[in-house]
Amino acid sequence: MAISNLTDAMVSNSTISTTSAPDTYFTFPLYSGFIVAHIILMTTAWVFVLPISVMLSIGRARLASTVHLIFISINAAGLLFGTIYNNKTPEFYEDNVHNKLGWLVTWIVSIQAILGLTRRYSRAEDVIKPSYNTTMAQYRNVQDLRGAQQYRYSQDSGQGTEPSTPRNSSPASPQAFDEDREDAPMFSRDNDFDDVVGEKHNTWTKNIVERIFSRRFLATTQHQMVTYVYAVYNIANRLILFLGFGTMLSGLVIYGGIFKADGIFSGLAHFVKGGIFFWYGLLTLGRVMGSFADIGWSWNIKPPASVVGARKAAAPTAEFVESFLIFLYGATNVWLEHLGETGKDWSAGDLEHVSISIMFFGGGLCGMLIESRAIRDLLNSALASPSSSTTPSPAQWQTPRNYGFSTNPLPAIILLLLGMLMSAHHQSLLVSTKLHSMWGNLFFAAALARGATYMLMYLAPPTSLLPSRPPSEIVVAFCLISGGILFMSSNTDMVDVLAARDLDAMFVFTVAMGVTALLMAWEVVVLAVKAWAVGREARGVGAEWWLV
């Protein structure tokens, strides 16, 4: 009987351990210290250190390379802990894309560091080059003088080599040396034919080598190489934060064990769309702080080409870019709404999502047409040649004040309608319905705040090149960032996890609000650091920091 009870207990324990066995890295209880250290170090490197490095680099500050090396050191430590954790734990997620992305971005930031050092060296060379060229010119003059004294002809009595003669007052020039050579009938050394032929051959060979490796050729090659390095470095600067963002999201997916099988379609759709709103909220806050003021995106007068150059003066308005992104989303997403249900009948929800994509397509196209100067001039051409004999006064032909600033409401209208639709979008779970309602209401509030901005700008158009910083745009930024986070969190797999752990939508909402506030504060600090570095470089402070 005792043996029978012990056997039953062992079977029962085996069953319990089998059913409760962890199937994700999140539920795996061992070696948690390594993954916690990995998360903390990677968050520190990619969220706090790298943005400062990127801003300093964009501002062409000499401290950028130093900060980037600090980032690489922290990233390497986080990579070490992550590698140890992977080697000690079983594989819970097949085809782990996070590892591949992690190594990819690590190689990219390492190459970027090398390019940054090359860029800093080239700038340091520009600082040294004037004094170096002066020293080398003096050295060549001395060598020419010594060569002229040693290569004297037989009829040269040595006059002019004394300090009192005018000939020694300046270094011997090649023209004077050639004239001396023409006046001499023979050389003081043996006039051997082979020596003369050999000398001509050496001179001809030397001329070819000098042409190939001339200073102009080397300078041109060096300039082209530096230009390519700058181009690659600047592209990496603009993309590395987005790559890091995608890598961190992939780590969240792998750690939680979500987006498997068909769940990948819903997960990617929410992550991509929500990520777009999240990053555009960060961009909006940057515009409020004065970023992109040189192209007129900070609610200021667009600077002329004489101030910022022809390329920046020809940049489109921010509303045109917004309309283009809305148009592009609608044009591409209309074909992807039924991708997760391929082979199945179309449901009312699928048709609803397609209708939203068509709304984006049409609204974005209309917004771009409204922003077109060609369309506006064409519509104004009806009054350009009036048929009436009465000629209006010149004051009546003046351009309206609001023409200098775009108040195109189409992007805000599309965002408002999207918020209304999503706030009333029915879901199978109550948690999902509330999450969609929350980020829909946030987008609705962002659209109303943008409308308030347009009303202010229409009544009192900007008159300065400096950013006007309307307070309503801070509300837009907050709503877009927090709404984007909630949008990404409302995918099917994450909602199932919330429901399984008895977590409601308000938990996600409060976490999203806290993260949004911290990110906005950190972005302001990062932009302030960039402005400080730019001003420091403009004043020429720290000119020897390239040696650090």
LUMSEZA-86801 format. One record per residue (C-alpha): x, y, z; residue in one letter. Coordinates in nm, 4 decimals. Last residue first. Layout:
[[X Y Z] "a"]
...
//
This chain:
[[4.0974 6.2472 -2.6667] "v"]
[[4.3190 6.3913 -2.9411] "l"]
[[4.0182 6.5119 -3.1391] "w"]
[[3.9296 6.7199 -2.8334] "w"]
[[4.1951 6.9725 -2.9360] "e"]
[[3.9529 7.2404 -3.0559] "a"]
[[3.7645 7.2239 -2.7264] "g"]
[[3.5837 7.5539 -2.7656] "v"]
[[3.5663 7.6887 -3.1206] "g"]
[[3.2612 7.9059 -3.0483] "r"]
[[3.0643 7.7215 -3.3154] "a"]
[[3.1719 7.3874 -3.1675] "e"]
[[3.0382 7.4838 -2.8257] "r"]
[[2.7136 7.6094 -2.9760] "g"]
[[2.6663 7.2787 -3.1573] "v"]
[[2.7489 7.0830 -2.8412] "a"]
[[2.5019 7.2807 -2.6306] "w"]
[[2.2280 7.2387 -2.8920] "a"]
[[2.2909 6.8626 -2.9022] "k"]
[[2.2798 6.8390 -2.5241] "v"]
[[1.9497 7.0296 -2.5250] "a"]
[[1.8120 6.7870 -2.7824] "l"]
[[1.9066 6.4951 -2.5571] "v"]
[[1.7505 6.6603 -2.2511] "v"]
[[1.4249 6.7292 -2.4397] "v"]
[[1.4205 6.3670 -2.5570] "e"]
[[1.4696 6.2462 -2.1988] "w"]
[[1.1676 6.4421 -2.0762] "a"]
[[0.9539 6.3045 -2.3604] "m"]
[[1.0718 5.9509 -2.2896] "l"]
[[0.9928 5.9803 -1.9187] "l"]
[[0.6413 6.1135 -1.9826] "a"]
[[0.5696 5.8436 -2.2388] "t"]
[[0.6939 5.5624 -2.0132] "v"]
[[0.4658 5.6803 -1.7340] "g"]
[[0.1620 5.7086 -1.9619] "m"]
[[0.2272 5.3647 -2.1140] "a"]
[[0.2508 5.2021 -1.7700] "v"]
[[-0.0783 5.3634 -1.6685] "t"]
[[-0.2540 5.2449 -1.9845] "f"]
[[-0.1167 4.8899 -1.9663] "v"]
[[-0.2517 4.8498 -1.6126] "f"]
[[-0.5781 5.0179 -1.7136] "m"]
[[-0.6314 4.7504 -1.9779] "a"]
[[-0.6693 4.4753 -1.7194] "d"]
[[-0.4257 4.2125 -1.5987] "l"]
[[-0.5657 3.8744 -1.4904] "d"]
[[-0.2542 3.6824 -1.6004] "r"]
[[-0.4303 3.4908 -1.8811] "a"]
[[-0.6121 3.8068 -1.9948] "a"]
[[-0.2893 4.0032 -2.0251] "l"]
[[-0.1219 3.7181 -2.2143] "v"]
[[-0.4178 3.6935 -2.4512] "d"]
[[-0.4004 4.0696 -2.5137] "v"]
[[-0.0305 4.0320 -2.5935] "m"]
[[-0.1087 3.7630 -2.8505] "d"]
[[-0.3947 3.9516 -3.0176] "t"]
[[-0.2238 4.2863 -3.0645] "n"]
[[-0.3262 4.5757 -2.8384] "s"]
[[0.0211 4.6518 -2.7016] "s"]
[[0.1463 4.8136 -3.0241] "m"]
[[-0.1526 5.0486 -3.0293] "f"]
[[-0.1039 5.1251 -2.6593] "l"]
[[0.2552 5.2334 -2.7290] "i"]
[[0.1449 5.4358 -3.0335] "g"]
[[-0.1256 5.6074 -2.8288] "g"]
[[0.1317 5.7068 -2.5685] "s"]
[[0.3615 5.8593 -2.8296] "i"]
[[0.0828 6.0175 -3.0365] "l"]
[[-0.1001 6.1619 -2.7341] "c"]
[[0.2150 6.3121 -2.5844] "f"]
[[0.3274 6.4643 -2.9146] "a"]
[[-0.0118 6.6187 -2.9878] "v"]
[[-0.0304 6.7627 -2.6354] "v"]
[[0.3126 6.9193 -2.6872] "i"]
[[0.1740 7.0517 -3.0145] "e"]
[[-0.0920 7.2501 -2.8287] "s"]
[[0.1800 7.4524 -2.6588] "p"]
[[0.2795 7.6215 -2.9881] "p"]
[[0.6602 7.6343 -3.0119] "r"]
[[0.7107 7.9489 -3.2276] "s"]
[[1.0379 7.8253 -3.3767] "p"]
[[1.2733 8.1099 -3.4796] "l"]
[[1.2617 8.2388 -3.8370] "l"]
[[1.0023 8.4914 -3.7241] "s"]
[[0.6634 8.6146 -3.8455] "t"]
[[0.4453 8.3143 -3.7682] "p"]
[[0.0807 8.3419 -3.8782] "p"]
[[-0.1605 8.4857 -3.6201] "a"]
[[-0.5211 8.3828 -3.6928] "l"]
[[-0.4230 8.0948 -3.9199] "y"]
[[-0.1412 7.9782 -3.6913] "m"]
[[-0.3648 7.9756 -3.3846] "l"]
[[-0.6415 7.7906 -3.5663] "m"]
[[-0.3896 7.5441 -3.7062] "y"]
[[-0.2541 7.4701 -3.3592] "t"]
[[-0.6047 7.4155 -3.2233] "a"]
[[-0.6653 7.1650 -3.5025] "g"]
[[-0.3472 6.9827 -3.4006] "r"]
[[-0.4873 6.9598 -3.0473] "a"]
[[-0.8132 6.8156 -3.1797] "l"]
[[-0.6211 6.5570 -3.3833] "a"]
[[-0.4137 6.4570 -3.0817] "a"]
[[-0.7317 6.4164 -2.8743] "a"]
[[-0.8783 6.1777 -3.1328] "f"]
[[-0.5494 5.9873 -3.1395] "f"]
[[-0.5716 5.9493 -2.7616] "l"]
[[-0.9351 5.8392 -2.7864] "n"]
[[-0.8377 5.5658 -3.0324] "g"]
[[-0.5514 5.4609 -2.8052] "w"]
[[-0.7934 5.4065 -2.5199] "m"]
[[-1.0786 5.2526 -2.7201] "s"]
[[-0.8434 4.9969 -2.8726] "h"]
[[-0.7199 4.9040 -2.5257] "l"]
[[-1.0753 4.8827 -2.3928] "k"]
[[-1.1852 4.6477 -2.6709] "t"]
[[-0.8758 4.4306 -2.6252] "s"]
[[-0.9377 4.3916 -2.2530] "v"]
[[-1.3036 4.3117 -2.3161] "l"]
[[-1.2111 4.0262 -2.5478] "l"]
[[-1.3594 3.9529 -2.8929] "s"]
[[-1.3061 4.3088 -3.0150] "q"]
[[-1.5450 4.5855 -3.1207] "h"]
[[-1.3982 4.9025 -3.2749] "h"]
[[-1.5723 5.2060 -3.1243] "a"]
[[-1.2529 5.3780 -3.0052] "s"]
[[-1.0839 5.2532 -3.3232] "m"]
[[-1.3262 5.4312 -3.5566] "l"]
[[-1.3228 5.7604 -3.3682] "m"]
[[-0.9436 5.7616 -3.3439] "g"]
[[-0.9071 5.6862 -3.7141] "l"]
[[-1.1486 5.9691 -3.7940] "l"]
[[-0.9419 6.2146 -3.5896] "l"]
[[-0.6157 6.0984 -3.7478] "l"]
[[-0.7608 6.1397 -4.0980] "i"]
[[-0.8890 6.4873 -4.0048] "i"]
[[-0.5504 6.5879 -3.8637] "a"]
[[-0.3728 6.4817 -4.1830] "p"]
[[-0.6322 6.6706 -4.3928] "l"]
[[-0.6208 7.0003 -4.1996] "p"]
[[-0.3653 7.1817 -4.4215] "n"]
[[-0.2662 7.4970 -4.2343] "t"]
[[0.0612 7.5536 -4.4199] "s"]
[[0.2552 7.8728 -4.3534] "f"]
[[0.3622 8.1555 -4.5843] "g"]
[[0.0309 8.1520 -4.7645] "y"]
[[-0.1393 8.2550 -4.4363] "n"]
[[-0.0347 8.6160 -4.4883] "r"]
[[-0.2212 8.6488 -4.8164] "p"]
[[-0.0059 8.7288 -5.1200] "t"]
[[-0.0504 9.0875 -5.2387] "q"]
[[-0.2704 9.1392 -5.5405] "w"]
[[-0.5154 9.3722 -5.3624] "q"]
[[-0.2302 9.5992 -5.2572] "a"]
[[-0.1339 9.6424 -5.6218] "p"]
[[-0.4753 9.8002 -5.6963] "s"]
[[-0.7220 9.6090 -5.9062] "p"]
[[-0.7530 9.6970 -6.2775] "t"]
[[-1.1015 9.7706 -6.4021] "t"]
[[-1.1410 9.6677 -6.7652] "s"]
[[-1.2835 9.3352 -6.6561] "s"]
[[-1.1524 9.0205 -6.8151] "s"]
[[-0.9083 8.9636 -6.5297] "p"]
[[-0.5805 8.7972 -6.6255] "s"]
[[-0.4327 8.6492 -6.3053] "a"]
[[-0.7753 8.5925 -6.1527] "l"]
[[-0.8375 8.2532 -6.3117] "a"]
[[-0.4691 8.1743 -6.2589] "s"]
[[-0.5278 8.1316 -5.8864] "n"]
[[-0.6362 7.7677 -5.9300] "l"]
[[-0.3247 7.6966 -6.1326] "l"]
[[-0.1056 7.8693 -5.8764] "d"]
[[-0.2537 7.6512 -5.6015] "r"]
[[-0.2160 7.3321 -5.8043] "i"]
[[0.1478 7.4154 -5.8814] "a"]
[[0.2121 7.4996 -5.5175] "r"]
[[0.1055 7.1492 -5.4159] "s"]
[[0.0012 7.1271 -5.0499] "e"]
[[-0.3662 7.0806 -5.1429] "i"]
[[-0.2712 6.8013 -5.3838] "l"]
[[-0.0671 6.6273 -5.1138] "m"]
[[-0.3592 6.6438 -4.8691] "g"]
[[-0.6016 6.5022 -5.1259] "c"]
[[-0.3702 6.2071 -5.1885] "l"]
[[-0.3330 6.1445 -4.8161] "g"]
[[-0.7087 6.1542 -4.7624] "g"]
[[-0.7769 5.9200 -5.0531] "g"]
[[-0.5238 5.6539 -4.9518] "f"]
[[-0.5950 5.6828 -4.5801] "f"]
[[-0.9683 5.6453 -4.6391] "m"]
[[-0.8965 5.3460 -4.8633] "i"]
[[-0.6954 5.1906 -4.5792] "s"]
[[-0.9841 5.2493 -4.3382] "i"]
[[-1.2205 5.0811 -4.5849] "s"]
[[-0.9849 4.7830 -4.5990] "v"]
[[-0.9973 4.7549 -4.2205] "h"]
[[-1.3789 4.7535 -4.2216] "e"]
[[-1.3874 4.4972 -4.5018] "l"]
[[-1.1679 4.2679 -4.2937] "d"]
[[-1.3857 4.3216 -3.9858] "g"]
[[-1.6991 4.2359 -4.1828] "a"]
[[-1.5413 3.9054 -4.2750] "s"]
[[-1.3861 3.7951 -4.6026] "w"]
[[-1.3978 3.4213 -4.6493] "d"]
[[-1.0837 3.2193 -4.5888] "k"]
[[-0.7950 3.1310 -4.8206] "g"]
[[-0.5631 3.3942 -4.6749] "t"]
[[-0.6854 3.5123 -4.3362] "e"]
[[-0.3616 3.6727 -4.2122] "g"]
[[-0.3123 3.8480 -4.5459] "l"]
[[-0.6643 3.9926 -4.5524] "h"]
[[-0.5579 4.3468 -4.4569] "e"]
[[-0.2412 4.3370 -4.6669] "l"]
[[-0.3570 4.4733 -5.0040] "w"]
[[-0.5120 4.7918 -4.8628] "v"]
[[-0.1992 4.8359 -4.6529] "n"]
[[0.0206 4.9509 -4.9395] "t"]
[[-0.1793 5.2385 -5.0892] "a"]
[[-0.3262 5.3430 -4.7538] "g"]
[[0.0099 5.3619 -4.5815] "y"]
[[0.1641 5.5478 -4.8742] "l"]
[[-0.1171 5.8051 -4.8750] "f"]
[[-0.0838 5.8647 -4.5004] "i"]
[[0.2928 5.8971 -4.5389] "l"]
[[0.2460 6.1408 -4.8271] "f"]
[[-0.0028 6.3479 -4.6300] "s"]
[[0.2382 6.3747 -4.3385] "e"]
[[0.5212 6.4720 -4.5742] "v"]
[[0.3012 6.7390 -4.7344] "f"]
[[0.2005 6.8668 -4.3908] "e"]
[[0.5664 6.8988 -4.2917] "a"]
[[0.6246 7.1241 -4.5901] "t"]
[[0.8480 7.0191 -4.8754] "p"]
[[1.2241 7.0911 -4.8791] "a"]
[[1.3384 7.3339 -5.1512] "a"]
[[1.4954 7.5772 -4.9033] "a"]
[[1.6920 7.2884 -4.7545] "k"]
[[1.8542 7.2067 -5.0889] "r"]
[[1.9056 7.5701 -5.1975] "a"]
[[2.1032 7.6747 -4.8911] "g"]
[[2.0080 7.7662 -4.5348] "v"]
[[2.0334 8.1467 -4.5270] "v"]
[[2.0464 8.2533 -4.8927] "s"]
[[1.8002 7.9756 -4.9735] "a"]
[[1.5311 8.1448 -4.7666] "p"]
[[1.4287 8.0372 -4.4149] "p"]
[[1.0755 7.8956 -4.3803] "k"]
[[0.8882 8.1133 -4.1364] "i"]
[[0.8219 7.9247 -3.8154] "n"]
[[0.5950 7.6446 -3.6999] "w"]
[[0.8948 7.4218 -3.6371] "s"]
[[0.8947 7.2557 -3.9802] "w"]
[[1.0330 7.5512 -4.1755] "g"]
[[1.3343 7.3771 -4.3307] "i"]
[[1.5940 7.5248 -4.0931] "d"]
[[1.3479 7.4853 -3.8061] "a"]
[[1.3915 7.1105 -3.8451] "f"]
[[1.4395 7.0673 -3.4693] "s"]
[[1.3184 7.3610 -3.2624] "g"]
[[1.1826 7.2045 -2.9425] "m"]
[[0.8333 7.1827 -3.0914] "v"]
[[0.9735 7.0017 -3.3953] "r"]
[[1.1446 6.7528 -3.1664] "g"]
[[0.8152 6.6919 -2.9890] "l"]
[[0.6563 6.6202 -3.3253] "t"]
[[0.9362 6.3787 -3.4155] "l"]
[[0.8838 6.1869 -3.0911] "l"]
[[0.5124 6.1652 -3.1721] "g"]
[[0.6006 6.0531 -3.5222] "y"]
[[0.8081 5.7764 -3.3699] "w"]
[[0.5174 5.6415 -3.1655] "f"]
[[0.2678 5.6829 -3.4504] "f"]
[[0.4916 5.4771 -3.6808] "i"]
[[0.5593 5.2215 -3.4074] "g"]
[[0.1858 5.1671 -3.3627] "g"]
[[0.1513 5.0840 -3.7298] "k"]
[[0.4555 4.8575 -3.7417] "v"]
[[0.3941 4.6866 -3.4066] "f"]
[[0.0211 4.6409 -3.4640] "h"]
[[0.0588 4.4924 -3.8112] "a"]
[[0.3620 4.2846 -3.7089] "l"]
[[0.1722 4.1247 -3.4206] "g"]
[[-0.1446 4.0578 -3.6177] "s"]
[[0.0556 3.8893 -3.8944] "f"]
[[0.2934 3.7005 -3.6628] "i"]
[[0.0009 3.5416 -3.4789] "g"]
[[-0.0387 3.3006 -3.7692] "d"]
[[0.2435 3.0773 -3.6373] "a"]
[[0.4125 3.2382 -3.3341] "k"]
[[0.3833 3.6069 -3.2462] "f"]
[[0.4491 3.5582 -2.8727] "i"]
[[0.7127 3.3778 -2.6653] "g"]
[[0.7523 3.6593 -2.4113] "g"]
[[1.1324 3.6764 -2.4364] "y"]
[[1.1223 3.6327 -2.8151] "i"]
[[0.8667 3.9114 -2.8665] "v"]
[[1.0371 4.1504 -2.6255] "l"]
[[1.3722 4.0844 -2.7963] "g"]
[[1.2100 4.1578 -3.1325] "s"]
[[1.0892 4.4900 -2.9904] "l"]
[[1.4430 4.5746 -2.8801] "m"]
[[1.5780 4.4917 -3.2256] "t"]
[[1.3163 4.7079 -3.3955] "g"]
[[1.4037 5.0053 -3.1765] "f"]
[[1.7752 4.9502 -3.2354] "g"]
[[1.7199 4.9495 -3.6096] "l"]
[[1.5189 5.2702 -3.5814] "f"]
[[1.7930 5.4324 -3.3745] "l"]
[[2.0601 5.3211 -3.6228] "i"]
[[1.8887 5.4652 -3.9282] "l"]
[[1.9749 5.8362 -3.9257] "r"]
[[2.3289 5.7924 -3.7929] "n"]
[[2.3964 5.5065 -4.0347] "a"]
[[2.3069 5.7332 -4.3251] "i"]
[[2.5363 6.0050 -4.1891] "n"]
[[2.8289 5.7632 -4.1551] "y"]
[[2.7810 5.6236 -4.5051] "v"]
[[2.7801 5.9743 -4.6531] "a"]
[[3.0740 6.0975 -4.4437] "y"]
[[3.2847 5.7947 -4.5394] "v"]
[[3.2014 5.8463 -4.9055] "y"]
[[3.3049 6.2128 -4.8883] "t"]
[[3.6264 6.1224 -4.7019] "v"]
[[3.7137 5.8754 -4.9758] "m"]
[[3.6446 6.1313 -5.2468] "q"]
[[3.8593 6.3951 -5.0748] "h"]
[[4.1453 6.1484 -5.0272] "q"]
[[4.1376 6.0558 -5.3935] "t"]
[[4.1355 6.4201 -5.5001] "t"]
[[4.4222 6.5075 -5.2628] "a"]
[[4.6257 6.2124 -5.3838] "l"]
[[4.5751 6.3078 -5.7474] "f"]
[[4.6501 6.6748 -5.6811] "r"]
[[4.9589 6.5890 -5.4778] "r"]
[[5.0992 6.3890 -5.7637] "s"]
[[5.1264 6.0149 -5.7337] "f"]
[[5.0499 5.9335 -6.0949] "i"]
[[5.2093 6.2472 -6.2405] "r"]
[[5.5125 6.2172 -6.0134] "e"]
[[5.5606 5.8541 -6.1164] "v"]
[[5.5459 5.9487 -6.4843] "i"]
[[5.7911 6.2398 -6.4355] "n"]
[[6.0326 6.0174 -6.2442] "k"]
[[6.0386 5.7654 -6.5255] "t"]
[[6.1272 6.0376 -6.7755] "w"]
[[6.3973 6.1803 -6.5441] "t"]
[[6.5428 5.8357 -6.4827] "n"]
[[6.5590 5.7702 -6.8552] "h"]
[[6.7175 6.1086 -6.9221] "k"]
[[6.9779 6.0457 -6.6499] "e"]
[[7.0537 5.7025 -6.7869] "g"]
[[7.1023 5.8464 -7.1313] "v"]
[[7.3345 6.1151 -6.9932] "v"]
[[7.5272 5.8655 -6.7829] "d"]
[[7.5595 5.6333 -7.0784] "d"]
[[7.6995 5.9159 -7.2903] "f"]
[[7.9685 6.0079 -7.0372] "d"]
[[8.0430 6.3779 -6.9890] "n"]
[[8.2679 6.3398 -6.6894] "d"]
[[8.1831 6.5927 -6.4159] "r"]
[[8.2073 6.9721 -6.4495] "s"]
[[7.9285 6.9610 -6.7046] "f"]
[[7.9613 7.1124 -7.0493] "m"]
[[7.8596 7.4158 -7.2569] "p"]
[[7.7058 7.6044 -6.9582] "a"]
[[7.4685 7.8961 -7.0385] "d"]
[[7.1661 7.6620 -7.0717] "e"]
[[7.2226 7.5186 -6.7205] "r"]
[[7.2306 7.8575 -6.5578] "d"]
[[6.8958 7.9406 -6.7206] "e"]
[[6.7481 7.6119 -6.5945] "d"]
[[6.8463 7.6950 -6.2349] "f"]
[[6.6940 8.0394 -6.2579] "a"]
[[6.3637 7.8867 -6.3726] "q"]
[[6.3693 7.6199 -6.0999] "p"]
[[6.3945 7.8910 -5.8314] "s"]
[[6.6915 7.9393 -5.6039] "a"]
[[6.5869 8.0519 -5.2593] "p"]
[[6.5887 8.4255 -5.2017] "s"]
[[6.8544 8.6763 -5.0935] "s"]
[[7.1266 8.4481 -5.2175] "n"]
[[7.1343 8.5974 -5.5625] "r"]
[[7.1568 8.9513 -5.4239] "p"]
[[7.5130 8.8978 -5.3115] "t"]
[[7.6216 8.9814 -4.9586] "s"]
[[7.5686 8.6294 -4.8163] "p"]
[[7.8120 8.4812 -5.0604] "e"]
[[7.6807 8.2259 -5.3048] "t"]
[[7.6394 8.4788 -5.5858] "g"]
[[7.9758 8.4125 -5.7329] "q"]
[[8.0771 8.0481 -5.7271] "g"]
[[8.2854 8.0769 -6.0403] "s"]
[[8.0191 7.8958 -6.2459] "d"]
[[8.1945 7.8037 -6.5729] "q"]
[[8.2368 7.4418 -6.4570] "s"]
[[7.8700 7.3985 -6.3574] "y"]
[[7.7364 7.3799 -6.0021] "r"]
[[7.5215 7.0842 -5.8915] "y"]
[[7.6135 7.1043 -5.5219] "q"]
[[7.4996 7.4668 -5.4740] "q"]
[[7.1788 7.4206 -5.6708] "a"]
[[7.0930 7.1085 -5.4718] "g"]
[[7.1390 7.2900 -5.1421] "r"]
[[6.9067 7.5708 -5.2482] "l"]
[[6.6426 7.3289 -5.3709] "d"]
[[6.6579 7.1432 -5.0376] "q"]
[[6.6125 7.4663 -4.8408] "v"]
[[6.3126 7.5642 -5.0526] "n"]
[[6.1610 7.2181 -5.0105] "r"]
[[6.1894 7.2417 -4.6285] "y"]
[[6.0211 7.5817 -4.6217] "q"]
[[5.7310 7.4457 -4.8246] "a"]
[[5.7081 7.1425 -4.5934] "m"]
[[5.6792 7.3636 -4.2848] "t"]
[[5.4076 7.5783 -4.4403] "t"]
[[5.2110 7.2716 -4.5529] "n"]
[[5.2256 7.1222 -4.2035] "y"]
[[5.1081 7.4450 -4.0418] "s"]
[[4.8070 7.4585 -4.2735] "p"]
[[4.7384 7.0798 -4.2517] "k"]
[[4.7120 7.0403 -3.8744] "i"]
[[4.3485 7.1511 -3.8339] "v"]
[[4.2362 6.9792 -4.1537] "d"]
[[4.4121 6.6657 -4.0348] "e"]
[[4.2065 6.6802 -3.7155] "a"]
[[3.8926 6.6822 -3.9274] "r"]
[[4.0183 6.3812 -4.1232] "s"]
[[4.0996 6.2039 -3.7965] "y"]
[[3.7494 6.2746 -3.6640] "r"]
[[3.5917 6.1259 -3.9764] "r"]
[[3.8117 5.8200 -3.9562] "t"]
[[3.7193 5.7809 -3.5884] "l"]
[[3.3531 5.8093 -3.6821] "g"]
[[3.3932 5.5575 -3.9618] "l"]
[[3.5438 5.3110 -3.7156] "i"]
[[3.2589 5.3753 -3.4707] "a"]
[[3.0032 5.3276 -3.7488] "q"]
[[3.1637 4.9956 -3.8323] "i"]
[[3.1122 4.8901 -3.4712] "s"]
[[2.7562 5.0283 -3.4701] "v"]
[[2.6741 4.8244 -3.7806] "i"]
[[2.8384 4.5080 -3.6503] "w"]
[[2.6351 4.5300 -3.3308] "t"]
[[2.3208 4.6058 -3.5329] "v"]
[[2.3637 4.2800 -3.7236] "l"]
[[2.4578 4.0771 -3.4155] "w"]
[[2.1385 4.1845 -3.2407] "g"]
[[1.9260 4.1335 -3.5498] "l"]
[[2.0453 3.7744 -3.5811] "k"]
[[1.9922 3.7045 -3.2117] "n"]
[[1.6484 3.8629 -3.2166] "h"]
[[1.5380 3.6554 -3.5161] "v"]
[[1.5134 3.3347 -3.3138] "n"]
[[1.4205 3.0727 -3.5716] "d"]
[[1.2730 2.8477 -3.3022] "e"]
[[1.1712 3.0012 -2.9719] "y"]
[[1.2101 2.8078 -2.6447] "f"]
[[1.5685 2.7014 -2.7020] "e"]
[[1.7003 2.5685 -2.3728] "p"]
[[1.8977 2.7965 -2.1416] "t"]
[[2.2682 2.8084 -2.0513] "k"]
[[2.4101 2.9069 -2.3901] "n"]
[[2.1461 3.1741 -2.4472] "n"]
[[2.2076 3.3272 -2.1047] "y"]
[[2.5830 3.3449 -2.1644] "i"]
[[2.5252 3.5154 -2.5002] "t"]
[[2.2908 3.7695 -2.3423] "g"]
[[2.5405 3.8502 -2.0681] "f"]
[[2.8146 3.9084 -2.3260] "l"]
[[2.5898 4.1193 -2.5492] "l"]
[[2.5073 4.3427 -2.2546] "g"]
[[2.8784 4.3941 -2.1897] "a"]
[[2.9390 4.4653 -2.5595] "a"]
[[2.6525 4.7182 -2.5636] "n"]
[[2.8030 4.8990 -2.2635] "i"]
[[3.1422 4.9207 -2.4372] "s"]
[[2.9889 5.0200 -2.7708] "i"]
[[2.7959 5.3023 -2.6022] "f"]
[[3.1107 5.4342 -2.4361] "i"]
[[3.2816 5.4280 -2.7770] "l"]
[[2.9911 5.6289 -2.9178] "h"]
[[3.0297 5.8873 -2.6413] "v"]
[[3.3957 5.9363 -2.7350] "t"]
[[3.3163 5.9503 -3.1061] "s"]
[[3.0497 6.2163 -3.0562] "a"]
[[3.2647 6.4436 -2.8383] "l"]
[[3.4071 6.6175 -3.1455] "r"]
[[3.0649 6.7648 -3.2212] "a"]
[[2.9357 6.7551 -3.5775] "r"]
[[2.5786 6.8403 -3.4592] "g"]
[[2.4573 6.5210 -3.6253] "i"]
[[2.7305 6.3362 -3.4366] "s"]
[[2.6345 6.4916 -3.1050] "l"]
[[2.2719 6.3969 -3.1678] "m"]
[[2.3668 6.0388 -3.2562] "v"]
[[2.5907 5.9964 -2.9514] "s"]
[[2.3235 6.1394 -2.7218] "i"]
[[2.0660 5.9010 -2.8719] "p"]
[[2.3123 5.6096 -2.8212] "l"]
[[2.3656 5.6622 -2.4473] "v"]
[[2.0136 5.6654 -2.2995] "f"]
[[1.7828 5.4357 -2.4959] "v"]
[[2.0271 5.2041 -2.6754] "w"]
[[2.3030 5.1678 -2.4163] "a"]
[[2.0987 5.1900 -2.0975] "t"]
[[1.8282 4.9614 -2.2364] "t"]
[[2.0941 4.7144 -2.3504] "m"]
[[2.2600 4.7152 -2.0084] "l"]
[[1.9354 4.6701 -1.8157] "i"]
[[1.8011 4.3971 -2.0458] "i"]
[[2.1261 4.1971 -2.0456] "h"]
[[2.1605 4.2283 -1.6664] "a"]
[[1.8052 4.0960 -1.6280] "v"]
[[1.8834 3.8139 -1.8749] "i"]
[[2.1914 3.7115 -1.6787] "f"]
[[2.0205 3.7318 -1.3396] "g"]
[[1.7350 3.5097 -1.4578] "s"]
[[1.9673 3.2106 -1.4800] "y"]
[[1.6860 2.9686 -1.3939] "l"]
[[1.3112 3.0365 -1.3593] "p"]
[[1.1940 2.9967 -1.7228] "f"]
[[0.8560 3.1731 -1.7382] "t"]
[[0.9799 3.4713 -1.9385] "f"]
[[1.2036 3.2545 -2.1565] "y"]
[[0.8948 3.0736 -2.2760] "t"]
[[0.7574 2.7181 -2.2522] "d"]
[[0.7991 2.6652 -1.8797] "p"]
[[0.6906 2.3247 -1.7500] "a"]
[[0.3608 2.3467 -1.5627] "s"]
[[0.1965 2.0539 -1.7410] "t"]
[[0.5040 1.8366 -1.7179] "t"]
[[0.5821 1.9268 -1.3578] "s"]
[[0.2240 1.8547 -1.2553] "i"]
[[0.2167 1.5221 -1.4367] "t"]
[[0.5458 1.4167 -1.2854] "s"]
[[0.4251 1.5156 -0.9410] "n"]
[[0.1122 1.3051 -0.9856] "s"]
[[0.3101 1.0103 -1.1153] "v"]
[[0.5468 1.0356 -0.8198] "m"]
[[0.2558 1.0606 -0.5751] "a"]
[[0.0840 0.7611 -0.7291] "d"]
[[0.4038 0.5603 -0.6994] "t"]
[[0.4454 0.6593 -0.3344] "l"]
[[0.0847 0.5584 -0.2630] "n"]
[[0.1377 0.2178 -0.4282] "s"]
[[0.4611 0.1607 -0.2381] "i"]
[[0.2816 0.2406 0.0850] "a"]
[[0.0000 0.0000 0.0000] "m"]
//
